[in-house]
Amino acid sequence: MPNSKIVAMGNDHVAHDLKFILKADLEEMGYKVINFGCDTADAVDYPNYAKAVANAIIGGEAAWGVLICGSGLGISIAANRFKEIRATPIHDALGARLAREHNNANVLCLGAQMTGVWVARDCLKTFLATDFLPQIHGFRVDMLTEL
């Protein structure tokens, strides 16, 4: 089981500014951040970053993932290609809470062009502070694993 205080982050060129803000928040909260993301506005391909974060979680280097692209959609689709990854695009704290409680999501996906900084920060904090409720939703997550 990976250390629950390690987060793998990945992002494309559209999201590098938001990544730096969230990375600082994570470190302030006591998390170690593994940065797989792009650090500049030079164009890159988001699937490469989704793959790196997914592999870090699958390989036990990180317990959590945070992926950010323009919409949060493409990068979540890429991450969900990996069997052990449950990545979901999130736009508000309620979605972050439900993704954890109901779906045992392990990767938070954000859209830098769709979600403001303060909302993204709230989503991140809520996502990491919320526990999965296996007694209520575990059988559905098991069903997802079997698909």
Stockholm file with secondary structure:
# STOCKHOLM 1.0

chainA/1-147         MPNSKIVAMGNDHVAHDLKFILKADLEEMGYKVINFGCDTADAVDYPNYAKAVANAIIGGEAAWGVLICGSGLGISIAANRFKEIRATPIHDALGARLAREHNNANVLCLGAQMTGVWVARDCLKTFLATDFLPQIHGFRVDMLTEL
#=GR chainA/1-147 SS CCCTTEEEEEECGGGHHHHHHHHHHHHHTTCEEEECSCCSSSCCCHHHHHHHHHHHHHTTSCSEEEEEESSSHHHHHHHTTSTTCCEEECCSHHHHHHHHHHHCCCEEEEETTTSCHHHHHHHHHHHHHCCCCHHHHHHHHHHHHHC
#=GC SS_cons         CCCTTEEEEEECGGGHHHHHHHHHHHHHTTCEEEECSCCSSSCCCHHHHHHHHHHHHHTTSCSEEEEEESSSHHHHHHHTTSTTCCEEECCSHHHHHHHHHHHCCCEEEEETTTSCHHHHHHHHHHHHHCCCCHHHHHHHHHHHHHC
//
